[in-house]
């Protein structure tokens, strides 16, 4: 018997106000899944993640694309903000001047784990891009929630560091949905891929059924169109039991189809 999804979309249009970004989205996120979200810049990855974050509520730990950090505050205070709601307003105010012992020790452990040792008191504005990215990941870890939602959380580090960070994410979260540009990591590290192109979901399939060529089709050619994506066919999806079914666009290769 299949597990109930943590979040699902049934032929829904997603966007901002009256502006539609994605059309007829049909997706389900199951417990324990590690999903890579792929597609060209501006295709709607952030929109889908925002909608998913809303569906998950307190289950989702959020790591935004542009980090969402306060440059003037120290690394410690930025990570601590991940759990502001767990403390009283008075405790949070006191913590600005004199860090609380328990949270300080917890955040120090996360910083050590993520290669930020010795930087707890440094303002985030004085860090490198890769360091700021790790601070944002530490804040998501500090939220202690089931599903990690990341909007390009490893974009500012090299492939080796990116893999190490994804492995850290796995150890601390039961599941994840992570927007990536590194196609190799999507296939080697994640167990499912959601691919977006031309305002729709065109891939929803297990990663072992896909190749780099399949993922290449998500990105525009020099002429500005996504490569090899027929405009009127629909994606192929596979359920938890491995049964594939056609959706609204066709995967641009035979693998993943019935």
C-alpha positions in Angstrom: 0.0 0.0 0.0 1.5 3.4 -1.0 2.2 6.0 1.6 0.0 9.1 1.7 1.8 12.1 0.1 3.1 14.9 2.2 2.0 17.4 -0.4 0.3 17.1 -3.8 -0.8 19.3 -6.7 -3.7 18.2 -9.0 -3.6 19.9 -12.4 -3.1 23.3 -10.7 -1.9 26.6 -12.1 0.8 28.3 -10.0 2.0 31.9 -10.1 1.9 35.3 -8.4 -1.5 36.9 -8.1 -3.0 36.9 -11.6 0.4 36.0 -13.3 0.5 32.3 -14.1 4.0 30.8 -14.1 3.2 27.1 -14.3 0.2 25.4 -15.8 -1.6 22.2 -14.8 0.9 21.1 -12.2 0.3 17.5 -11.1 2.9 16.3 -8.6 3.0 14.4 -5.3 5.8 14.5 -2.7 6.0 11.2 -0.8 7.6 10.7 2.6 11.4 10.0 2.3 11.8 11.2 -1.3 14.9 13.1 -2.4 13.7 15.2 -5.3 15.9 17.2 -7.7 14.0 20.2 -9.2 15.6 21.2 -12.6 15.0 23.7 -15.3 16.4 26.9 -16.8 16.5 30.2 -14.8 13.1 31.8 -14.6 11.1 28.7 -15.6 9.2 28.5 -12.3 11.4 26.5 -9.8 11.1 29.2 -7.1 7.3 29.4 -7.7 6.9 25.7 -7.3 9.1 25.6 -4.1 7.1 28.5 -2.6 3.8 26.6 -3.2 5.3 23.4 -1.8 6.5 25.3 1.3 3.0 26.6 1.8 1.5 23.0 1.5 4.1 21.5 3.9 3.7 24.2 6.6 5.7 23.2 9.7 7.1 20.1 8.0 9.3 22.2 5.6 12.7 23.6 6.5 13.3 26.5 4.1 16.6 27.6 2.5 15.9 30.4 0.0 17.9 31.1 -3.2 19.4 34.5 -2.1 20.0 33.2 1.4 17.6 35.6 3.3 20.4 36.5 5.7 20.9 39.8 7.6 24.4 41.0 6.6 24.9 43.2 9.7 24.2 40.3 12.1 26.7 37.6 13.1 26.6 34.1 11.8 25.2 32.9 15.2 22.2 35.3 15.1 21.4 34.4 11.5 21.3 30.7 12.3 19.3 31.3 15.5 16.6 33.1 13.5 15.6 29.6 12.3 13.9 29.0 15.6 12.7 32.4 16.8 9.2 31.1 17.3 10.5 28.6 19.9 11.5 31.4 22.3 9.7 34.3 23.9 10.2 37.8 22.5 12.1 38.7 25.7 14.5 35.8 25.3 15.0 36.7 21.6 15.8 40.3 22.5 18.2 39.2 25.3 19.9 36.8 22.9 20.9 39.7 20.6 23.1 41.1 23.3 24.1 38.0 25.2 23.6 34.7 23.3 21.7 32.0 25.2 24.0 29.1 26.3 21.8 26.3 24.9 21.2 27.8 21.4 24.9 29.0 21.2 26.1 25.4 21.7 23.6 24.0 19.2 24.5 26.6 16.6 28.2 26.0 17.3 27.7 22.3 16.5 26.1 23.1 13.2 28.8 25.6 12.3 31.5 23.0 13.0 29.6 20.4 10.8 29.3 22.8 7.9 32.9 24.2 7.9 32.0 27.5 9.7 34.2 26.9 12.8 35.4 30.2 14.3 32.9 32.3 12.4 30.1 32.5 14.9 30.6 36.1 15.8 31.5 37.3 12.3 28.9 39.5 10.5 27.5 37.6 7.5 28.2 40.5 5.2 31.9 39.8 5.7 31.6 36.2 4.5 32.2 34.7 1.0 29.3 33.5 -1.1 30.0 29.9 -0.3 30.1 30.6 3.4 26.9 32.6 3.3 25.3 29.6 1.6 26.4 27.3 4.4 25.0 29.7 7.0 21.6 29.6 5.2 21.8 25.8 5.2 22.7 25.8 8.9 19.6 28.0 9.6 17.4 25.5 7.8 19.0 22.6 9.8 18.3 24.6 13.0 14.6 24.6 12.2 14.7 20.8 12.8 11.9 20.0 10.3 11.2 16.9 8.3 11.6 18.0 4.7 14.4 20.3 3.4 13.3 22.7 0.7 16.2 24.4 -1.0 16.3 26.9 -3.8 19.7 26.3 -5.3 21.4 25.8 -1.9 24.7 24.5 -3.3 25.1 26.9 -6.3 28.0 28.8 -4.8 30.3 25.8 -4.0 32.3 23.4 -6.1 30.9 20.0 -7.1 32.8 18.2 -4.3 31.5 20.5 -1.6 28.0 20.4 -3.2 27.9 16.6 -2.8 29.1 16.8 0.8 26.4 19.4 1.6 23.7 17.3 0.0 24.8 14.3 2.1 24.6 16.5 5.2 21.1 17.5 4.2 20.1 13.8 3.9 21.4 12.9 7.4 19.3 15.7 9.0 16.0 15.4 7.0 13.7 12.6 6.1 13.2 14.0 2.6 14.1 17.0 0.4 13.1 19.0 -2.7 16.2 20.9 -4.0 16.5 23.1 -7.0 19.7 22.3 -8.7 21.7 23.2 -11.8 24.2 20.3 -11.5 22.5 17.6 -13.6 25.0 15.0 -12.6 24.2 15.5 -8.9 20.5 15.2 -9.7 21.0 11.8 -11.3 23.6 10.4 -8.8 22.3 11.8 -5.5 18.5 12.2 -5.8 16.0 9.4 -6.3 13.5 11.5 -8.3 13.6 14.4 -10.8 11.0 17.0 -11.4 11.8 19.0 -14.6 10.2 22.2 -15.7 10.2 23.8 -19.2 7.9 26.0 -21.2 5.7 26.7 -18.1 4.9 23.1 -17.3 6.2 20.0 -15.7 7.8 17.9 -18.4 9.7 15.3 -16.2 8.4 13.5 -13.1 10.3 10.3 -12.9 12.8 8.2 -10.9 16.4 9.4 -11.5 17.6 5.9 -12.5 15.3 6.0 -15.5 16.9 9.3 -16.8 20.1 10.3 -18.5 22.0 13.5 -18.9 20.5 13.8 -22.4 17.0 13.8 -20.9 17.9 16.6 -18.6 19.6 18.6 -21.3 16.2 18.9 -23.0 15.1 21.1 -20.0 17.5 23.9 -21.0 17.0 26.4 -23.9 19.0 26.0 -27.1 20.6 29.0 -28.8 17.2 29.6 -30.6 15.5 30.1 -27.2 13.4 26.9 -27.1 13.8 24.0 -24.8 15.6 21.2 -26.8 13.6 18.2 -28.0 10.4 19.1 -26.0 7.3 18.6 -28.2 4.8 21.3 -27.4 1.7 19.2 -27.1 2.9 15.9 -25.5 3.0 15.4 -21.7 5.5 14.2 -19.1 5.9 10.6 -17.9 5.4 10.0 -14.2 6.1 6.9 -12.2 4.3 6.2 -8.9 5.8 4.7 -5.7 5.4 1.2 -7.1 7.3 2.0 -10.3 4.3 2.1 -12.6 4.7 4.7 -15.3 1.9 6.8 -16.7 1.7 9.6 -19.2 0.9 13.1 -18.0 0.7 16.3 -20.0 4.1 16.3 -21.8 6.3 13.5 -23.1 9.7 12.7 -21.7 12.1 13.3 -24.6 13.4 9.7 -24.7 12.0 6.2 -24.5 13.2 5.5 -20.9 10.6 6.2 -18.3 7.7 5.4 -20.6 5.5 2.3 -20.7 
